[in-house]
Amino acid sequence: MPFSRSILEIVNEASASASVSALPAIFGTAAIAAPTDETTRRLKGVIHDAAQFLNRETVWQSQWRTAQFTVPAGDESVPFPPDMDRIRSNTFYTQSHQYDRVHGNATAEEWRYLKSGNYSPFVDRFRIGADRIFIYPTPSDQMVFDFEYVSGFPWVDINGYFRGFCTSDDFRSVFDDFVLKLELKWRILREFGEPYAEEKQEADEEFAKRKSQEAAAPSIRFGSRDSSGLAGYYESNTVVLG
């Protein structure tokens, strides 16, 4: 399994090395458990900050996905993957024209100009809305598109489901223990008003090593939805939309 140990273990280790007492529990068993004291609240914030930083700043190969979606004739948009953090540059194509890249993300100004009808593009364009991907021109026939993106779900629960937030102390991170612990350590020191420059330098050095690595993406499980409406299993790295 390519994922780390329980987040509780890692936070306790990082807390101890940062001279903050290890805690018997961070999140408890409730999915939306409120922090029980000020220390727990502060550590919970640190955990989310560190994970989101790592997920945002690094192209982690294990977080790459391919989205494939069909736009019916006359429709101009489909919802984008619920875990999408960002589309990988120059990876948006139509399946019928594998060598003709779809251009985007169009700005609001560009999109208004396109929709005005005063411009006929030689290539398809896309724009990312609040929760949808828009295509121009609107397809007159059904079209299939695909693109690569980086997932914004950095946590894995005990059942192997990818999650957007860490809500239980048995969750694991998609990042390896060592770099996550270093990122947590200097943030914990900063949160409690302690010097953290040396710890941050050590974390930055290890972080730089991870960014320089290339590794094949493991098989992931994401895509369908379970009874609670959260992300479920998908036995590949392709998410089918629309």
N, C-alpha and C positions, 0 to 999 in steps of 0.2 A: 504494500500500500504506500503510495508516494506522499502521504500526508503526515503531519506531525502528531505528537502526543496530545493529550488533553490540554486545553488552554489553561486550566487551573494549575497543572504542574509547571508549565512554562512561566506563568505569571508569578507563581510562588518563588521559583528559582530566580527570576529577574528581580523580584521584590527583595528577596534576601540579600542578593549581591549588591543591591542599591541601598541597603540598610533600612528598608521598609519591612515591617514584620509580615511574614507569610500569613495568609488568611485561610481559615478552614473552608471557605466557599466564596466565590466571587459573584456568581449569578444565581445560585440556587437552582431548583428544579422547575420553577414556573417560567414559561416562555417569555413573559413580560415582567419578571420579578423586579421590583423596585430595589435600589441599593439600600442596604440595612444601616449604613453609617457613612460618614463623610469620606473615610479612607476608601471604602468600597466604591463609592460614587466616583471618586477621582481616578481610581485605577480602571474602572469600567470605561471612562472617557479616554484614557491613555491607550487601552487595548484597541478601541475602534479607530483612534487616530493613527496608530502604527499600522494597522492592517490596511486602512484605506490609502495611506501613503505608499506602502509597498505595492499595492494593487494598481495605483494610479501612475507611479513613476517607472515601473519596470515592465518590460514585455516578458512576462512569465509564460514560457511555452505551455505550461500546463493550463493556462487560462485562455488560450486561443480557442475560438469557436468558429465554425462556418455556419452562417445562416442562409437558408434557402427558402425563397418565398415566391408564391404565385400571385400576380396581380390580374384579376379578371378583366375582361374587356369592359371599358367604361369606368373602371375604378382608378383612382389616382394614388391610393395609399394603402399600407398595411401596418399593423402594430409592429414595433421592433421588439427584439427579445427582451424579456423583463430583467435579465441580468447584464445587459449591454452597458459597458462603461464607455467604449469608444470604438469606432470602426477603424480597422487598420488601413493605412493610406494605400491608395491605388489597388484595392482588392475588389472593387464593386464592378460586377460584369452581368450582362444578360447571357443566359445559357445558349441562346440562338446565335450570339455573336461573341464567342469566347475571346476574341482578340480586340474587341471594341469596348474600352472601359467606359463605364457610366461616370460622368463628371459630377463632382460635388465635394463637400456639402455646400450647396448654394446659399449665399447670404440672403437676408430678407429683401434687400434692394434688388439683387439679381432675380430672385423669385418673382417679385412684383413685375419686373420687366418681362420675364418669360410669360407670365400669366396674362399680360396685357394683350398678347396676340400680335405684337409688332415684330416678333423675332421668331424665326424658324431654325432651331439648332440642327447641326449636322449629327450631333450625338445626343443620347439620352442624358438627362440631368436628374439629380436627386437632391432632396432637402430633408434634414432631420427636424421633425417637429417636437412637440412636447412629449408625445408618446408614440409617434408614428413616423414612417418613412414615406415621403411623397415622391412621385415619379412624374417627370415631364418629358415629352408630351404624354397626356393620358393615353394608355394603350388602347388601340382600336381592336386589337386581338389579345387574347390571353398571353401574358409574358411571364417567364420565370427568371428570377434574378438570384444572385448569390454574392455574398461578401464575407470577409473574415473580420472578426471583432475580438476585443479583449473583454473577458467577463469581469463584472464588478462584484461577483459573489466570492469572497475570500474565505468563507468558512464551510466546513463539512460537519454535519451532525453525526450522531452515533450510528445512524442507519445508512450513511453514505450519501445523504442528500446535500446538495450545495445550497447555502443560505447566504442572504445578504447581510445579516447581522448575527453577532455571537450572543445568544440568549441563554446558554446553558454552560455549566462548567465542564461538561464532557465534550464540547465542540473542539474540533481541530482546525488548524490553519492550513491553507494550501502552501504556505511558505515553510521552508525548513526551519527546524527549531532554533538553530544557532543564530541565524540572522534576525529572526523575529525576536528572540530574547534580547539581543543587543539593541534592537530598535526600541523595545519596551524599557530596557534599563535606563537609557539616557532620558527618555521621556518621563519616566517615574521620578528621577532625580529633579528634572526641571519642574514637574508639577508640584513637588514638595519644597521647592526653593533651594535645592542643593546644587553645588557645582557639578557640571556635567560635560565639560568640554572634552576631556580625555575619552569618556565613554562614547560621546557622539563621534569623535574621530575614528575610534575602533569600529563603530557600526558603519560609518561611511565607507571605510576601507573594505569591509566584508561585503557591503552592498554593491560596491563597484565591481567586485569579483563576480557577483551573481549576474550583474548586467552584461558582463562580457561572455557569459556562457551561452552555448546553444545546446538545447536538449530536445529530444523528440517528445511530443505531447503524449501523455498517457491516455488510456481509454477513460472517458468520463461518463457520468450518468447525470443527464440533465434534459429537461424538455417537457415531459408530461406533467400533470399536476395530481397531487394526492388529495385525500378527502378534506384536508385543511386548506387547500387552495395554494399551497406552497410548491416550489419547484420540485419535480420528481425525477424519475429515471429516464435516461436516454443513453443507450449503449453505443454511442459513437460521439464524435465531436461535431456533429451536424445537427442544428436545430431547425426544424421545418416549421415555417410560419404560413399563415394565410390559408 
